[in-house]
Amino acid sequence: MKCLHLGVVDRAGMIFYRRGVKEVNKKTGSEVMYDYESKINGAVFPGLQGGPHENQIAAIAVALKQVCSKLIKMVCELELSN
């Protein structure tokens, strides 16, 4: 048995970015927040949220759940040892 190839995710993707406080403005004392979310959503996902793309979201969720299982870890370790 080979290490599972999660082919269900080949047409979808995940983008990780920072959220929260970036720094504190030294002059005003106010918090400066990261502003990546709106820029990424506008550039990468214009009109692609929800609707017919929910299957891709579900596929990513299933793939992540499979990766968290002990079976995957055992299979991959066996594959690497061979």
DAZI-V992423 format. One record per run of one state. SS is the DSSP state (alpha for helix, beta for strand, coil for the rest). FROM is the first residue (numbers start at 1). TO is the last residue. If there is no record, write none. Layout:
# DAZI-V992423
ss->SS from->FROM to->TO
ss->SS from->FROM to->TO
This chain:
# DAZI-V992423
ss->coil from->1 to->6
ss->alpha from->7 to->9
ss->coil from->10 to->20
ss->beta from->21 to->24
ss->coil from->25 to->30
ss->beta from->31 to->33
ss->coil from->34 to->35
ss->alpha from->36 to->44
ss->coil from->45 to->50
ss->alpha from->51 to->67
ss->coil from->68 to->69
ss->alpha from->70 to->81
ss->coil from->82 to->82
